Amino acid sequence: MVLTRRLTRYQAKRGPLSPLSSLAIRVRDDAEVRALEEGVRKWGVGAWQKILTDNKPIFISTRTGVDLKDKWVNIQKFANRN
């Protein structure tokens, strides 16, 4: 008997995950942060998918609109600390 495992929506969209993929850190470089800030100025807060597609060559291929939103929240949170 062969056991098959159902893929989660995340795995089906992104492909199979390696055992080490959860440990991998996807570091943002300055170009990504600048593209995010420029995209928010151009498209506004909440247009994460437009920002992502508008700057596709800059963002790494695994970034999603939710990743951009999360980074924007962190940028705003830490900008207000200064």
GICOR-V272346 format. One record per backbone hydrogen bond with DSSP energy under -0.5 kcal/mol. CO is the residue of the C=O (numbers start at 0). NH is the residue of the N-H. E is the energy in kcal/mol with one decimal. If there is no record, write none. Layout:
{{CO/NH/E} {CO/NH/E}}
This chain:
{{0/2/-0.5} {1/3/-0.5} {7/11/-2.5} {8/12/-2.0} {9/13/-2.6} {10/14/-2.3} {17/20/-1.3} {19/22/-1.3} {19/23/-0.9} {23/25/-0.5} {24/26/-1.2} {28/32/-1.6} {29/33/-2.6} {30/34/-2.4} {31/35/-2.3} {32/36/-2.5} {33/37/-2.7} {34/38/-2.4} {35/39/-2.2} {36/40/-1.9} {37/41/-2.3} {38/42/-3.5} {38/43/-0.7} {39/43/-1.4} {43/46/-1.3} {45/47/-0.8} {46/50/-2.3} {47/51/-2.3} {48/52/-2.6} {49/53/-2.5} {50/54/-1.4} {52/55/-1.0} {54/57/-1.5} {54/58/-1.7} {59/62/-1.9} {63/67/-1.8} {64/68/-2.3} {65/69/-2.6} {66/70/-2.2} {67/71/-2.5} {68/72/-2.4} {69/73/-2.0} {70/74/-2.6} {71/75/-2.6} {72/76/-2.4} {73/77/-2.4} {74/78/-1.9} {75/79/-1.6} {77/81/-0.5} {78/81/-0.6}}
